[in-house]
């Protein structure tokens, strides 16, 4: 034991304010990783006891009991019982209990106390309980449960000192024996209710803020309107606010490239640095503004308690295709980027529904498709109004989004019916009280999610960019050859193989060539087409300006429309495939996903092409 | 009276739950959320548009949302 600080696990029901308490105790010094062998996030951090001894804190996933019904809850149980390989058993537990929901949270607390580990109870969110008209006596709780109880308000950092004092005391006591005669579930429930009744010494009606807000936000008509308005603002922000930072990032990377070009002689190393490393890192970082804005909205909506209400409002519509309100948030995130969307599916209890949601997430029109859509629409769709204030170009863009959603709904229905063979989806969720989030919790959450994105997606996009650079750079075109480097390269040769396959759906050799580097990220298709048409452009926007007229001259309208249809469905994103492999623990589902999406893309592009030809476009 | 017929803002007590009519995982979660025989409940909100599904119910001191299909397996009696 010497050397390793004691391990203390924070455990409690979902919505007990456990993570806020963890943040308040550890500050920003947190480590996020995965538990060995599972994709459940492991959050740990350090804090110091009053005597200066360090302790390692572990923020266990929220659970309702030690009989798990999700992967997260199974991890919580296994860690507490010391059964998770590669994770030592905690030396003590801090049980976090919502003071405003004693009846329910005490059941889990009683079950946990029975495990024999030294325990301190944090009677959390005592201020909200008081706001709701409850007056609670912690000494009654401590007497009844036989363990120390400390009142805390994690978000205001109240009660933390006393909590640490009690924790230090508990850690110095010898470990108790596990209760031999474990109580039945019914006995535990009855005991929890009895203790809650005794501990609550006074109860008035309170202000009932949550109920009043719910009357508006869950209104059968008004609630839908509010959600739609909120989504509108969110999308406006994701695309509008990110424009400036994205252009700064692009300018910074362009400047860096220029510096290297000016300082280094032309050669393989320079090409590796500029076209490989900088282009690769840039491709990752350029997504950050949109992802951060989206995460900011999602974190705020989660912290206030509104997210479960959004799920409530959307549930019935999602049920029509075999999903539920639980799938709504992950799919919403996927409009910015499928990677955070797929990571957000962890909150879905039903494993079949979770799988179906992962498989359709790439059909939501992510931000990487926009540069491609903008280029083709700008080049081929006339900028005319077909009605007052209704532009044809905007209408086509909207149609592309809608086809994506429609495709996803159809795919979900088919997948739930035939692949996962789910009989019916389920929706059963706790709706927490509304509360004002603490700014530092949001900031910390934002930082953590950005970091996780950069590390997981970043490494993959980076490696993929390296490989693509190599494919496009080798072998070197001999001096005096009439062929371009791109066509002479390995990628060019692959394009020769792909071309006959995609010719029936109206694609030419240049498109076949552009599809290869676009596997890294869809928007690369734009710069790849730029290269193919030998246009010297440093960023996508610049490429789009001069590329548009060239495309309009070289491609038929039918080809352009087929190209758009292809990008609605095609899984042109290595990062998404890699994240799917991670989250489904194997290659089976990513391979299934890629196959069905390519098939859909091929059929959609072909149907579009031949319909357009038949219509004489 | 079944829970899905319970008028909004009326208080009731859960009498019996037909566990056989509820998929096992949902039954388990229902118990985790404290919705069991004998507990005091109140219907709070019903879902959007004409579906009026799912429904939000107060169970003790917490609010949960559940679908009508599950709610129809829960019998309760009104309390004053």
Interface residues (C-beta under 8 A of the other chain):
Chain A: X64 X65 X67 X69 X100 X101 X102 X103 X104 X107 X185 X189 X210 X211 X214 X215 X218 X220 X221 X223 X224 X308 X311 X312 X313 X315 X316 X319 X325 X349 X350 X423 X424 X426 X427 X428 X429 X430 X431 X432
Chain B: X23 X25 X26 X28 X29 X30 X31 X32 X33 X34 X36 X44 X45 X46 X47 X48 X49 X51 X52 X53 X54 X56 X59 X60 X61 X62 X63 X64 X65 X66 X67 X69 X70
